[in-house]
Amino acid sequence: MNDYHLGSSNTDKYSLRGKVFHKLREDILNGKYKQNEELKEAAIGEELGVSRTPVREAFRQLELEGLIQMVPNKGAYVTGITPKDVQDIYMIRSLLEGLCAKWATEHITEEQLSEMEENIYLTEFHQKKGHMEQFAALDNRFHEIMYEACNSKILEHTLKDFHQYVYRVRKRTLANGTRGEDSCREHKEIMEAIKEKDAKKAQMLANKHMINAYENMLKKDFEHAFEKED
């Protein structure tokens, strides 16, 4: 059994069902399971060290999110995130990231702004060195800082979920062409607008950043990023 054994306790951040759900959602989004692959309650329960009940409950929640489909008398099958879903997510994110940047301009703390500046410095360093794992993680963290700075737990939660949904495909497309360098520059411009308390400019730049990211995916034939990795 792996290190992810799911024991329950009063200090768990999530319920047992919630822990199973988050683990399965992460595995689906990371490409562990391919589209239309069957998820078997017994095998997953054994892998995670839990009974079938929390697995079955997690399946229901995954179905509500559109990540799996429950077929009567057959089982649970992975739907996953399709190219159309990615398009929808980026169009919605372009609006919400703009709003987030606007609110972050009004509420960001000195500590958050300092972390954002350090993040950009490190991101540029790793991008130039070709350290794509570190670069992708830092690129991801920039957005999280902005989400945390917007002072809205509802918007923060929504954007973090969207960000996780497309992280796998983003990670691949960031490694191609000049997108990494462009992303660094765009992050820096957003930060400068936030630092200058120019909420309208920050909103416009964050909105455009998402559009640019999606257009770059289209250029790189990003559908290949949905193929299951070996």
Protein Blocks (a to p, Z undefined) as FASTA:
>chain_A
ZZkbccddfkbfbdfklmmmmmmmmmmmnomacghiacdfklmmmmnopafklmmmmmmm
mmmnopaccdehibccdebjafklmmmmmmmmmmmmmmmmmmmmmmocfklmmmmmmmmm
mmmmmmmnopaklmmmmmmmmmmmmmmmnopaklmmmmmmmmmmmmmmmmmmmmgcjllm
mmmmmmmmmmmmmmnopaklmmmmmmmmmmmmmmmmmmnopmlmmpccZZ
